């Protein structure tokens, strides 16, 4: 299904090394006329890193989407009750956020946005970016793979030599995954 005119909730969590490529995908969504509602976790919204200053990311995303970033639990709780999103994306989805979703821990803007959105049985797209996807967090990814309305962006090992348990999503598959998820289908293959 085409994303044109769809309300796409887009959550960024703290895997800062993927922000540049992720923000490029947000721009592509805007260019194809999706209404992107940006959401950031506490860390994504507040931390400056070697990958950029938080304020620069915030300004760029708000300017390109034309929407203010939702960045508190209070901001994100109304998403579901008001039916604000057709689809929700978490890109990048850190191991911390994945673990919280898998175990129903709702204590951040990211997890509240996802939970609120899911109450309407609409698709949630997960773009894994974590150093422990093939380690301790594999069980949490497995839990989400077996839940209704969760869809995964294809991913690969980040660096199998120096980070053998790390996985990262392929940004080029983000929009195709969203399109398939809108039709309630998981894009294949999931592992690249």
N, C-alpha and C positions, 0 to 999 in steps of 0.2 A: 504494500500500500504506500502511496506517495505521502511524504511528510508535509507537503504544501498545506498551509492553513491549519496545521496541527499545533496544539499547545504542548511543547516539549519541555518538561522540567529537566534541568541539566545540573546535576550535583557534581561539584569538584571536591575531592578530599585530598589529603596531604601527600600524595606521591608527586612531589614537585618536579621531578625530572621529566615528567610527561606533560607538564602544563603547556609548553609551547605547541606541541603537536595536537593536544586536546583543544586548545583555544582556536587553532586553525580549523578544526572540525565544527566548532560552534559557529564560526564565520560561514562555513559551507552550508550549515543548516539555515542560517539567516538568509544567505543568498538564494536558497531554493524556497524561500518564503514560509519557513516554519516560524512560529512565535516561540522563541526560546525564553524560558523563565529561569534565570540563573540562580543557583543555590550554592552556598559554600559551607563546608564544615567550619568549626571554630578555628582549627589550625590553618586551613586553606585561606580563610579570611584575614587572619591576624599575623601570620609569620612571614618575615622576610627570610629568604634563603639565597644560596649561591645561584639559584635559578631565577631570581627576580624578587622585587619588592612586592609585598601584598598590595599596596596601594596602586602600583602600576597594573597588576593583573585585574584588580577590581575596576579601575577606570576603563581599561581596554574592553573588558567584558560588558560593562554597563553601556558603554558607547556603542559597541557593535550590536547589542541586542535591543537597545532602547528601553531596557527594564532594569530596575534596581535589583541588586543581589539580595536574596533572602538569606539571612545569616544567623538567625536565632530560632530557638524552638518555637517561640511565640509566632514568628513569621511563617513557619512552615506547617504548623498544625492545621490551619484552615484549608490546606491544599485539597484534601479528600472531601471534607464536608461541603466545600464549595464547588467541587468538581473542576478544579482549575487546570488539570493536566490530562491529556490524552495518553501520554506515555512519559515515563520517567527514565532518565539515564544517570548512572553513576560512573563518571569517567574523570579521572582515574578512581578506581575502587580499591582502597587500601585493605590490607589484611585486617586491620583493626575494624574498619567499617563492615567488611564481610563477616567477621566473627560476631559482631554485634547483631547484625541482621539474622544470622543463622541461629542465634541464641535469644532473639527477641529482646535485646537490650536497646532501649530507645532513649538515649540521653544526649543526642547531638542534633543540630539542624539537619544533618544528612540522614540520620536514621529516622528522625521524625518525619521528614519529607517523604521518604520511601514508604514508611508504614502508613502515613496518611493517604498517600496515593494508592497503595495496594488495597485499601478498604473498598475501592470501587472496582476491583477485579480487572484492573488495567495493567498492561505490561510494564515491567521494570527491567531495564537493560543494565547489565553489570559488565564493566570493562576492567578486568583484573589487572592490578599493578602492585605486586607485593613480593618481597624477598623470601617469603616462606610459603608460597602457594603449593609447593611440592613437599612441604614439611608439615609443621603443626597445623597450618591453616587448610591443608587439603581436606580435612574432615568437614570444615565449615563450607568450603566450596561445594563439596559433595551434598551437603544438606540442602543448599540453595538449588543445585541442579535438579533435585527431586521435588521442588515446590512449584506449584502452579503460578503462572504469570512471571516467572524469572527467566530471562534470556541472557545469553552470554556472547560478548564480542569475541571472535576468535583470537587466541593468544598463543604465544610461544615462549620458550625459555628465553630469559633476558640475556644471560651470558652463562652457558652451561659449564664453563671452565672455572671462572672465579665466583659465580653465584649459582651453584647447581640446583638450588631450590626456588629460584626466582622465576616468576612469569610476568609477562607484560602483554597487554592487548595490542593489536595492530590497528592503528587509527584509521587506516584506509577501509577497514571493515565496519567502522562505527555506524555510518549512515545505512549501508545495506542491512546491518543487524536490526536497526530501528525499523526499517521498512518491513522486514520479515516479521518482527515482533508485533507490529501493528496488525498483522494477519494471523497472530498467535502461532508463529512458526519459528523454530530455532534454526538460524543459519548454519550451514555445514560447509566444511568441517569446522569443528570448534577448536581443535588443536592444529597449529600450523607447523 
